[in-house]
Amino acid sequence: MDSSKTSILVSGALIAGISITLVVQTLLKCQKKSGPGFFKRLCCSNSSTELEQLPPPWLRVKDGEEIKVGVEGLIGETPLVLIRSLSRETKCRILAKVEFLNPGGSTKDRVGKGLIKEAEGSGLLVPHQGYTVYEGTVGSTGISLAMICRARGYNCHIVMPDDQAEEKYSALRALGATVEKVRPASIVDPGHFVNVARARAAANEKGFFANQFENLANFTTHQTTTGREILRQTGGNIDAFVAGAGNFILWFIFYDG
C-alpha cells in the first residue's frame, strides 16, 4: 500500500474516532440532564405521544419555581378588584373578578383550555400530530380556541355566520385559524354554523369538534378553576354572586368580609 492511501485511511479513521467520541459525549450529557431511563426511552420508544409527554429539561419547570408554561399557563388566576365607588355607594364590599385579563381577553380562555385539555386526556387530541380542532362560534370562544390551538400545536377551523364584525374574522386569522363563513340559519338546519363545524370534524380522521354548547368540560372548568379561585380569594366569605356574560366578562361578588 502506497503512502498516499495509508495517509487517507489514517485520516478517515481519525475523523471517525472523533465523531464517535463527540456523539457518545453528547448522549452522556443528555442522559445526565434527562435522568434515569434516557437510553431506554431513546432506543425503545417508538411513540411520538410518549415523547410529547416527556418534555426535555429546558421545557420543564422545577419544583419551587413560579414559572408559567406557554400562553395557556397565563389563563386563570385573574385578580379580584375592590370597586371603591360601588362599595362606597352601597355600603358593602363589591369585588370584580377581572376575567378580561386572560390572554385572549375573556373568560372563554378558561373554557377553550378546558375543552382542549379534556380532549388530550381522553386521547382525542395529540399535540403536534396534525390534528384540527373545529368549532362553530360567533366570537370569543373561537378566539380562545385559536390562541390555545396555536400554542398547543393544533390546526384550528372556525365556522361563523357571515354577518359578524370583520374584526372578529381578522383576529381569528391573525391567530392562525381557518375561518369559514356560512349564511345564518336555524339550529335545526344542517347549514347552521355549529352543525357545519360538527360535519367538518366528522369528515376529518384527525378532526375534533370542540362542541362548546354540549361539552361538559365547559362548566366543569369553572368548577375546578374559577369557583375555587373566588372562594380562596375571598376566604369563602361570599354573600351574593352576580355574573354577566359577554366578551369582557366581570363577575361581581358581594361579601361582608
NUPA-707544 format. One record per residue (C-alpha): x, z, y; residue number from 1; residue in three letters. Coordinates in pm, 1 decimal. Example, Ala and Ser with C-alpha at 12.3 -4.5 7.8 and 13.67 -1.06 7.14 Angstrom:
> c1, c3, c2, seq, type
> 1230.0, 780.0, -450.0, 1, ALA
> 1367.0, 714.0, -106.0, 2, SER
***
This chain:
> c1, c3, c2, seq, type
> 0.0, 0.0, 0.0, 1, MET
> 149.1, -101.4, 335.1, 2, ASP
> 190.5, 141.2, 622.4, 3, SER
> -95.6, -2.4, 833.1, 4, SER
> -354.8, 56.4, 557.8, 5, LYS
> -217.2, 405.0, 498.1, 6, THR
> -249.8, 481.7, 868.8, 7, SER
> -613.9, 364.7, 872.5, 8, ILE
> -704.7, 577.6, 569.2, 9, LEU
> -537.9, 887.0, 712.3, 10, VAL
> -716.4, 837.5, 1046.4, 11, SER
> -1050.2, 787.8, 871.4, 12, GLY
> -1006.1, 1099.1, 661.3, 13, ALA
> -911.5, 1299.1, 971.0, 14, LEU
> -1222.8, 1183.0, 1161.3, 15, ILE
> -1446.6, 1256.8, 861.9, 16, ALA
> -1298.8, 1603.9, 826.8, 17, GLY
> -1351.0, 1680.8, 1194.4, 18, ILE
> -1712.9, 1554.1, 1178.4, 19, SER
> -1796.4, 1764.8, 873.0, 20, ILE
> -1640.1, 2070.9, 1036.7, 21, THR
> -1849.0, 2021.6, 1352.2, 22, LEU
> -2170.2, 1978.7, 1150.0, 23, VAL
> -2103.6, 2294.3, 948.3, 24, VAL
> -2022.0, 2492.2, 1264.3, 25, GLN
> -2346.8, 2370.6, 1426.7, 26, THR
> -2552.8, 2466.5, 1121.8, 27, LEU
> -2393.7, 2812.2, 1111.1, 28, LEU
> -2473.3, 2865.1, 1479.7, 29, LYS
> -2835.3, 2758.9, 1419.8, 30, CYS
> -2858.7, 2995.8, 1123.1, 31, GLN
> -2731.4, 3281.9, 1339.1, 32, LYS
> -2989.4, 3208.8, 1611.2, 33, LYS
> -3281.6, 3137.7, 1376.6, 34, SER
> -3225.3, 3428.5, 1140.6, 35, GLY
> -3256.6, 3456.2, 762.2, 36, PRO
> -3411.9, 3169.3, 573.5, 37, GLY
> -3283.4, 2898.2, 808.0, 38, PHE
> -3124.3, 2683.4, 536.4, 39, PHE
> -3428.3, 2723.0, 312.5, 40, LYS
> -3657.1, 2602.8, 590.3, 41, ARG
> -3417.6, 2319.9, 673.2, 42, LEU
> -3380.0, 2192.0, 318.0, 43, CYS
> -3713.0, 2275.4, 156.0, 44, CYS
> -3973.7, 2242.1, 427.9, 45, SER
> -4141.3, 1903.2, 445.2, 46, ASN
> -4432.9, 2024.3, 654.1, 47, SER
> -4441.8, 1939.9, 1024.8, 48, SER
> -4710.3, 2206.2, 1061.8, 49, THR
> -4473.2, 2469.4, 925.5, 50, GLU
> -4202.0, 2359.3, 1165.5, 51, LEU
> -4450.9, 2378.6, 1453.1, 52, GLU
> -4529.0, 2736.3, 1355.6, 53, GLN
> -4159.7, 2827.7, 1363.9, 54, LEU
> -4050.6, 2770.5, 1724.1, 55, PRO
> -3676.7, 2756.6, 1790.7, 56, PRO
> -3511.9, 3057.2, 1956.1, 57, PRO
> -3518.3, 2902.9, 2302.2, 58, TRP
> -3901.5, 2882.4, 2284.2, 59, LEU
> -3959.9, 3237.9, 2171.3, 60, ARG
> -4043.7, 3544.5, 2381.1, 61, VAL
> -3853.5, 3855.0, 2278.1, 62, LYS
> -4007.3, 4198.2, 2239.6, 63, ASP
> -4019.6, 4376.9, 2571.8, 64, GLY
> -4018.6, 4057.1, 2779.1, 65, GLU
> -4310.1, 3981.8, 3010.4, 66, GLU
> -4293.4, 3603.5, 2997.6, 67, ILE
> -4590.6, 3365.7, 2983.1, 68, LYS
> -4557.6, 3076.3, 2738.6, 69, VAL
> -4681.0, 2743.3, 2870.5, 70, GLY
> -4971.9, 2678.7, 3103.3, 71, VAL
> -5212.3, 2834.8, 2853.0, 72, GLU
> -5022.7, 3160.4, 2893.8, 73, GLY
> -5137.5, 3169.9, 3256.6, 74, LEU
> -5504.9, 3175.2, 3159.5, 75, ILE
> -5689.0, 3504.1, 3192.2, 76, GLY
> -5583.3, 3844.3, 3323.6, 77, GLU
> -5733.0, 3749.6, 3658.8, 78, THR
> -5748.5, 4032.6, 3913.1, 79, PRO
> -6043.3, 4240.8, 4022.9, 80, LEU
> -6062.3, 4244.6, 4401.4, 81, VAL
> -6241.2, 4511.0, 4602.8, 82, LEU
> -6457.6, 4332.5, 4861.8, 83, ILE
> -6441.2, 4564.7, 5160.4, 84, ARG
> -6712.6, 4400.3, 5369.2, 85, SER
> -6981.9, 4412.6, 5099.9, 86, LEU
> -6875.5, 4756.2, 4982.0, 87, SER
> -6897.8, 4886.8, 5338.3, 88, ARG
> -7247.4, 4744.0, 5387.9, 89, GLU
> -7388.2, 4861.9, 5055.1, 90, THR
> -7208.4, 5197.2, 5040.1, 91, LYS
> -7087.7, 5123.5, 4687.0, 92, CYS
> -6781.1, 4958.6, 4544.8, 93, ARG
> -6824.3, 4588.4, 4479.9, 94, ILE
> -6549.6, 4410.9, 4289.1, 95, LEU
> -6497.3, 4042.5, 4224.3, 96, ALA
> -6336.4, 3904.2, 3909.5, 97, LYS
> -6148.3, 3615.7, 4066.8, 98, VAL
> -6165.1, 3350.5, 3797.3, 99, GLU
> -6063.9, 3064.2, 4025.8, 100, PHE
> -5706.7, 3195.1, 3995.8, 101, LEU
> -5689.3, 3049.6, 3645.5, 102, ASN
> -5452.2, 2748.1, 3647.5, 103, PRO
> -5736.7, 2496.9, 3611.8, 104, GLY
> -5935.4, 2660.5, 3889.6, 105, GLY
> -6225.8, 2804.3, 3690.8, 106, SER
> -6332.5, 3038.2, 3413.8, 107, THR
> -6369.7, 2733.3, 3190.7, 108, LYS
> -5995.8, 2758.3, 3126.6, 109, ASP
> -6074.2, 3053.7, 2901.8, 110, ARG
> -6333.8, 2850.7, 2714.4, 111, VAL
> -6107.0, 2548.6, 2677.2, 112, GLY
> -5825.5, 2763.6, 2542.7, 113, LYS
> -6063.1, 2941.3, 2306.7, 114, GLY
> -6201.7, 2615.3, 2168.6, 115, LEU
> -5854.2, 2474.3, 2106.0, 116, ILE
> -5711.8, 2792.1, 1952.7, 117, LYS
> -6012.3, 2831.4, 1723.8, 118, GLU
> -5971.1, 2472.0, 1602.1, 119, ALA
> -5599.1, 2524.0, 1544.0, 120, GLU
> -5667.0, 2841.2, 1349.4, 121, GLY
> -5917.1, 2654.0, 1131.9, 122, SER
> -5673.9, 2368.3, 1067.7, 123, GLY
> -5887.6, 2117.1, 1256.4, 124, LEU
> -5612.3, 2055.5, 1512.2, 125, LEU
> -5234.7, 2042.4, 1474.0, 126, VAL
> -5020.8, 2017.2, 1790.3, 127, PRO
> -4813.8, 1703.7, 1849.6, 128, HIS
> -4955.4, 1518.4, 1548.5, 129, GLN
> -5166.4, 1256.6, 1725.3, 130, GLY
> -5496.8, 1445.6, 1731.9, 131, TYR
> -5754.5, 1371.3, 2000.4, 132, THR
> -5996.5, 1622.8, 2149.9, 133, VAL
> -6331.7, 1474.7, 2254.0, 134, TYR
> -6584.4, 1638.6, 2482.3, 135, GLU
> -6890.3, 1549.8, 2683.0, 136, GLY
> -6880.5, 1726.2, 3019.7, 137, THR
> -6963.9, 1682.0, 3384.9, 138, VAL
> -6662.5, 1860.1, 3525.6, 139, GLY
> -6475.7, 2186.3, 3494.3, 140, SER
> -6470.6, 2218.0, 3114.2, 141, THR
> -6321.9, 1869.5, 3092.7, 142, GLY
> -6052.6, 1957.6, 3344.8, 143, ILE
> -5963.1, 2271.2, 3149.4, 144, SER
> -5952.6, 2084.7, 2818.3, 145, LEU
> -5741.8, 1803.9, 2965.7, 146, ALA
> -5492.0, 2055.0, 3103.0, 147, MET
> -5464.8, 2251.0, 2778.5, 148, ILE
> -5452.0, 1938.8, 2560.9, 149, CYS
> -5160.1, 1807.2, 2761.3, 150, ARG
> -4981.0, 2140.3, 2725.4, 151, ALA
> -5050.4, 2165.0, 2350.5, 152, ARG
> -4970.3, 1804.8, 2258.1, 153, GLY
> -5315.4, 1651.4, 2209.4, 154, TYR
> -5485.2, 1344.2, 2345.7, 155, ASN
> -5799.5, 1418.2, 2544.1, 156, CYS
> -6103.5, 1190.4, 2566.3, 157, HIS
> -6373.0, 1296.7, 2813.0, 158, ILE
> -6715.9, 1133.0, 2823.1, 159, VAL
> -6904.8, 1178.2, 3151.3, 160, MET
> -7210.7, 1042.9, 3328.7, 161, PRO
> -7117.0, 767.7, 3570.7, 162, ASP
> -7285.9, 935.5, 3868.6, 163, ASP
> -7032.5, 1213.7, 3918.6, 164, GLN
> -6794.8, 1259.6, 4210.7, 165, ALA
> -6496.5, 1027.9, 4196.8, 166, GLU
> -6265.6, 1327.0, 4248.1, 167, GLU
> -6363.1, 1459.4, 3904.7, 168, LYS
> -6262.9, 1136.1, 3732.1, 169, TYR
> -5937.3, 1125.4, 3928.0, 170, SER
> -5848.3, 1484.8, 3840.2, 171, ALA
> -5907.8, 1421.6, 3470.2, 172, LEU
> -5697.8, 1105.6, 3470.9, 173, ARG
> -5419.8, 1286.0, 3659.0, 174, ALA
> -5411.4, 1537.8, 3373.5, 175, LEU
> -5368.0, 1256.3, 3122.2, 176, GLY
> -5724.0, 1238.1, 2988.9, 177, ALA
> -5906.9, 920.5, 2896.1, 178, THR
> -6231.2, 909.9, 3094.7, 179, VAL
> -6529.6, 720.5, 2953.5, 180, GLU
> -6828.1, 678.9, 3184.6, 181, LYS
> -7180.5, 635.1, 3046.9, 182, VAL
> -7520.8, 596.4, 3207.2, 183, ARG
> -7718.6, 921.1, 3247.6, 184, PRO
> -7959.4, 967.0, 2957.6, 185, ALA
> -8176.5, 1226.0, 2785.4, 186, SER
> -8000.6, 1465.1, 2546.8, 187, ILE
> -8201.2, 1314.2, 2258.0, 188, VAL
> -8064.7, 969.1, 2343.1, 189, ASP
> -7757.9, 856.8, 2140.6, 190, PRO
> -7617.9, 732.7, 2470.6, 191, GLY
> -7613.4, 1080.9, 2626.2, 192, HIS
> -7257.0, 1174.6, 2720.2, 193, PHE
> -7243.2, 1466.0, 2473.5, 194, VAL
> -7372.8, 1251.9, 2187.0, 195, ASN
> -7127.0, 974.1, 2269.6, 196, VAL
> -6837.8, 1221.6, 2259.9, 197, ALA
> -6958.4, 1351.9, 1922.6, 198, ARG
> -6976.1, 997.2, 1784.0, 199, ALA
> -6628.0, 908.2, 1914.1, 200, ARG
> -6478.9, 1213.3, 1742.4, 201, ALA
> -6656.2, 1136.5, 1414.5, 202, ALA
> -6512.3, 784.0, 1416.6, 203, ALA
> -6152.8, 909.7, 1451.1, 204, ASN
> -5995.3, 1072.1, 1144.2, 205, GLU
> -5782.9, 1278.3, 1381.3, 206, LYS
> -6063.9, 1344.8, 1623.5, 207, GLY
> -6205.7, 1686.3, 1714.2, 208, PHE
> -6532.7, 1735.0, 1900.9, 209, PHE
> -6498.3, 2047.2, 2116.8, 210, ALA
> -6877.6, 2091.9, 2132.9, 211, ASN
> -6871.9, 2350.0, 2410.5, 212, GLN
> -7250.5, 2394.0, 2414.5, 213, PHE
> -7280.1, 2498.8, 2049.9, 214, GLU
> -6931.8, 2618.9, 1957.8, 215, ASN
> -6933.5, 2997.4, 1907.6, 216, LEU
> -6580.5, 3017.8, 2047.6, 217, ALA
> -6736.7, 2951.0, 2388.4, 218, ASN
> -6879.7, 3301.6, 2419.6, 219, PHE
> -6656.6, 3493.1, 2179.2, 220, THR
> -6369.0, 3404.0, 2410.3, 221, THR
> -6532.7, 3613.8, 2681.2, 222, HIS
> -6593.7, 3895.2, 2434.1, 223, GLN
> -6227.6, 3910.4, 2338.1, 224, THR
> -6073.1, 3845.4, 2681.4, 225, THR
> -6290.7, 3863.7, 2991.8, 226, THR
> -6507.2, 4156.5, 2887.7, 227, GLY
> -6213.0, 4362.8, 2771.5, 228, ARG
> -6022.8, 4289.2, 3090.0, 229, GLU
> -6311.7, 4408.9, 3305.8, 230, ILE
> -6353.5, 4728.2, 3104.2, 231, LEU
> -5982.3, 4800.3, 3122.9, 232, ARG
> -5952.0, 4719.1, 3492.5, 233, GLN
> -6247.5, 4943.6, 3586.6, 234, THR
> -6168.1, 5217.5, 3341.9, 235, GLY
> -6505.8, 5145.9, 3182.6, 236, GLY
> -6698.3, 5266.6, 3491.4, 237, ASN
> -6945.6, 4982.7, 3544.5, 238, ILE
> -7298.9, 5028.2, 3681.3, 239, ASP
> -7405.1, 4663.9, 3719.6, 240, ALA
> -7273.5, 4320.3, 3634.8, 241, PHE
> -7368.6, 4000.1, 3815.2, 242, VAL
> -7240.8, 3656.5, 3707.7, 243, ALA
> -7278.9, 3327.7, 3888.3, 244, GLY
> -7192.1, 3010.0, 3700.3, 245, ALA
> -7001.7, 2737.1, 3877.6, 246, GLY
> -6664.9, 2568.9, 3912.8, 247, ASN
> -6528.4, 2857.3, 4121.1, 248, PHE
> -6690.4, 3150.0, 3948.6, 249, ILE
> -6692.9, 3501.1, 4090.8, 250, LEU
> -6815.7, 3788.7, 3880.8, 251, TRP
> -6932.9, 4085.5, 4080.4, 252, PHE
> -6905.0, 4431.5, 3929.6, 253, ILE
> -7071.6, 4736.1, 4082.8, 254, PHE
> -6934.4, 5071.7, 3981.2, 255, TYR
> -6913.8, 5425.8, 4104.4, 256, ASP
> -6551.5, 5492.9, 4012.3, 257, GLY
***
